Amino acid sequence: MTDTPPIDTTVAHSARVWNYWLGGKDNYPVDRELGEQIERAFPEIVEIARAERAFLVRVVTHLAREHGVRQFLDIGTGLPTVNNTHEVAQSVAPDARVVYVDNDPMVLAHARALLTGVTSGTTHYIDADLREPEALLGQVRQHLDFGRPIALTCLGTLGHQPVEERTHEIVRTYQEALPPGSFFAMCDSTNTGEAIVAATAAWNEGAAIPYHLRGVKEIEAFFDGLELLEPGVCSIPFWRPDPAEVGEAREIAQFGGVGRKP
């Protein structure tokens, strides 16, 4: 792994603020200040952060256990906390292979710690940009077999890309590269309430990378051409909740789903 660029601790960064909301310690005063500001205006943001991690756990577990997926590509993984993709996948299938992708200096700096103690050859971390799919996929092909199904996850990631057709084109490039029988899972915050719209505006005033809210229909469009798994695109607490959670989940402004490539 190459040397990572210096970490800017003067401007809040999404990965570190998200880490703060998840109860992690890999953040700086500027991140906590913005995180607390957003939380005061929109207390649901902490629930969203934790719901997204729970969604990741349910998606990876379901795909590994019920569909036999043994390869996972996690783009925009963020800082490691608990129940990371490789931990969840390999708890179901110890031979599962996981590739993490990010291009944030602090995330990459933590990659070494994330890979400590991981079985050699099963988990990899690469420095690449979501917006350059061909270059990114070129690196991924060194670690995953594109002759077998792959589960691609983009959780809370595409919101950092502008609301324009090019973002959908980029996602389609990844989907087209996946072999048949592969899966695509994504979720992002939506413009389904005044509070989250205001909180996002506050975020964009103080964070290094802006966040772009989409409508539910725009989230659904990322799954065009795929076979959506039940229950389709929904508020993520309602995506196959654990039996103990049935009847307790409530709608939050974070929608997503899982689609299978025919």
C-alpha positions in Angstrom: 0.0 0.0 0.0 1.4 3.4 -0.9 1.8 6.3 1.5 -1.4 8.2 2.1 -1.6 12.0 1.7 -1.8 14.1 4.8 -5.2 14.2 6.7 -6.9 17.6 6.8 -8.2 18.1 10.3 -9.5 21.7 9.7 -12.5 20.7 7.7 -15.2 18.2 8.6 -15.2 15.0 6.6 -18.2 12.7 6.0 -16.4 9.5 7.0 -15.2 11.0 10.3 -18.6 12.6 11.1 -20.3 9.3 10.3 -17.8 7.6 12.6 -18.7 10.0 15.3 -22.5 9.3 15.0 -21.7 5.6 15.2 -19.9 6.1 18.4 -16.4 5.7 17.0 -13.3 7.5 18.1 -11.7 8.2 14.7 -12.8 11.8 14.4 -11.6 15.3 15.2 -13.1 18.4 17.0 -14.2 19.9 13.7 -16.1 16.6 12.9 -17.7 16.4 16.3 -18.7 20.1 16.1 -20.5 19.6 12.8 -21.9 16.3 13.9 -23.4 17.8 17.0 -24.8 20.8 15.0 -26.6 18.4 12.6 -27.8 16.2 15.4 -29.3 19.2 17.2 -31.2 20.2 14.0 -32.0 16.6 13.0 -31.8 14.1 15.8 -32.8 11.3 13.4 -29.4 11.4 11.8 -27.9 9.1 14.5 -30.7 6.7 13.9 -30.0 6.8 10.2 -26.3 6.1 10.7 -27.0 3.1 12.9 -29.9 1.9 10.6 -27.5 1.9 7.7 -25.0 -0.3 9.5 -27.8 -2.6 10.4 -28.9 -2.7 6.8 -25.4 -3.6 5.8 -25.4 -6.5 8.2 -28.8 -7.9 7.0 -27.9 -7.5 3.3 -24.5 -9.2 3.5 -25.8 -11.9 5.8 -28.8 -12.6 3.5 -26.6 -12.7 0.3 -24.0 -14.9 1.8 -26.4 -17.3 3.5 -29.4 -17.5 1.2 -27.8 -16.8 -2.2 -24.3 -18.3 -1.6 -22.4 -15.1 -2.5 -18.8 -15.4 -1.7 -17.4 -12.2 -3.2 -18.2 -8.7 -1.9 -17.1 -5.3 -3.4 -17.7 -2.5 -0.9 -17.3 0.9 -2.6 -17.2 3.9 -0.3 -16.7 1.8 2.8 -15.8 4.6 5.3 -14.0 4.2 8.5 -14.0 0.8 10.2 -16.3 0.5 13.2 -18.2 -2.6 14.1 -19.7 -5.3 11.9 -17.6 -4.4 8.9 -18.4 -6.2 5.6 -15.7 -8.8 5.9 -16.6 -9.6 9.5 -20.2 -10.1 8.6 -19.5 -12.1 5.4 -16.8 -14.3 6.9 -18.9 -15.1 9.9 -21.3 -16.8 7.5 -18.7 -18.1 5.0 -15.1 -18.0 6.2 -14.0 -18.3 2.6 -15.8 -15.1 1.5 -13.6 -12.6 -0.3 -14.1 -8.9 0.3 -12.6 -5.9 -1.5 -13.0 -2.4 0.2 -12.7 0.7 -2.0 -12.2 4.3 -0.8 -10.1 7.3 -1.6 -10.2 9.2 1.7 -6.7 9.6 3.3 -7.9 8.8 6.9 -9.9 5.7 5.7 -6.9 4.4 3.9 -4.7 5.1 6.9 -7.0 2.8 8.9 -6.9 0.1 6.3 -3.7 -1.4 7.8 -5.5 -1.8 11.2 -8.6 -3.1 9.5 -6.6 -5.9 7.8 -4.7 -6.9 10.9 -5.5 -10.5 11.8 -7.5 -11.1 8.6 -6.9 -14.3 6.8 -4.4 -13.7 4.0 -5.9 -13.3 0.6 -9.5 -12.9 1.6 -9.8 -9.2 2.3 -8.2 -6.3 0.3 -8.4 -2.6 0.5 -7.8 -0.4 -2.6 -7.4 3.3 -3.2 -9.7 4.3 -6.1 -12.3 6.8 -7.1 -15.9 5.8 -7.6 -16.1 8.3 -10.5 -13.4 6.3 -12.5 -15.1 2.9 -12.8 -12.7 1.4 -15.4 -9.6 2.2 -13.3 -11.3 1.0 -10.1 -12.5 -2.2 -11.7 -9.1 -2.9 -13.1 -7.7 -3.0 -9.5 -10.7 -5.1 -8.3 -10.1 -7.7 -11.0 -6.8 -8.5 -9.3 -8.7 -9.8 -6.3 -12.1 -11.0 -7.3 -13.2 -13.6 -9.9 -15.5 -11.9 -12.4 -16.6 -15.3 -13.6 -18.6 -15.8 -10.4 -21.3 -13.7 -8.7 -20.2 -10.6 -6.8 -22.2 -8.4 -4.4 -21.6 -4.7 -4.9 -22.6 -2.4 -2.1 -22.7 1.4 -2.2 -24.2 2.4 1.1 -24.5 6.1 1.9 -22.0 6.7 -0.9 -23.9 7.9 -4.0 -25.4 10.9 -2.2 -21.9 12.4 -2.5 -22.3 12.4 -6.3 -24.3 15.1 -8.0 -28.0 14.4 -8.8 -27.5 14.0 -12.5 -27.6 11.3 -15.2 -23.8 10.8 -15.1 -24.1 9.3 -11.6 -26.6 6.7 -12.9 -24.3 6.1 -15.9 -21.4 5.4 -13.5 -23.5 2.9 -11.5 -24.6 1.2 -14.7 -21.0 0.8 -15.7 -20.3 -1.1 -12.5 -23.5 -3.2 -12.9 -22.7 -4.1 -16.5 -19.2 -5.3 -15.4 -20.7 -7.7 -12.9 -21.3 -11.3 -14.0 -24.9 -12.6 -14.2 -26.3 -13.7 -10.8 -24.5 -10.8 -9.1 -26.2 -8.3 -6.7 -26.2 -4.6 -6.3 -27.2 -3.0 -2.9 -27.4 0.7 -2.2 -29.1 3.2 0.1 -29.0 6.9 0.6 -30.8 9.7 2.4 -33.8 11.1 0.6 -35.6 14.4 0.5 -38.6 13.0 2.2 -38.9 15.6 5.0 -38.2 19.2 5.8 -35.9 18.4 8.7 -33.4 16.3 6.6 -33.4 18.9 3.8 -32.5 21.6 6.4 -29.9 19.3 8.0 -28.3 18.6 4.6 -28.1 22.3 3.9 -26.2 22.7 7.2 -24.0 19.8 6.3 -23.1 21.3 3.0 -22.0 24.6 4.6 -19.5 22.9 6.9 -18.3 19.7 5.2 -15.6 19.1 2.7 -17.8 17.0 0.4 -21.4 18.1 -0.2 -24.3 15.6 0.1 -27.1 15.5 -2.5 -30.5 14.3 -1.5 -32.5 12.3 -4.0 -36.2 11.4 -4.2 -37.3 7.8 -3.7 -38.0 7.5 -7.5 -34.4 8.5 -8.1 -33.2 5.8 -5.7 -35.4 3.3 -7.5 -33.8 4.3 -10.9 -30.4 2.9 -9.7 -32.0 -0.6 -9.9 -33.3 -0.3 -13.5 -32.7 -3.6 -15.3 -32.2 -5.6 -12.1 -34.5 -8.0 -10.4 -35.4 -6.3 -7.0 -35.4 -8.6 -4.0 -38.4 -8.3 -1.8 -39.5 -6.0 -0.4 -38.1 -3.7 -3.1 -36.8 -0.2 -2.5 -38.0 1.0 0.9 -37.0 2.8 4.1 -34.1 0.6 5.2 -35.5 -0.5 8.6 -38.2 -2.3 6.6 -35.8 -4.2 4.4 -36.0 -7.8 5.8 -35.9 -6.8 9.5 -34.8 -9.4 12.0 -37.7 -11.2 13.7 -37.2 -9.3 16.9 -37.5 -6.0 15.0 -40.7 -6.7 13.2 -43.4 -4.3 14.4 -40.8 -1.9 16.0 -39.2 -0.4 12.9 -40.3 3.1 11.8 -39.7 4.9 8.5 -36.6 7.1 8.3 -35.4 9.2 5.4 -32.9 6.6 4.2 -34.1 4.4 1.4 -32.5 1.5 -0.4 -32.8 -2.0 -1.7 -31.0 -5.0 -3.3 -31.2 -6.0 -6.9 -30.0 -9.1 -8.7 -28.5 -9.0 -12.2 -30.2 -11.5 -14.5 
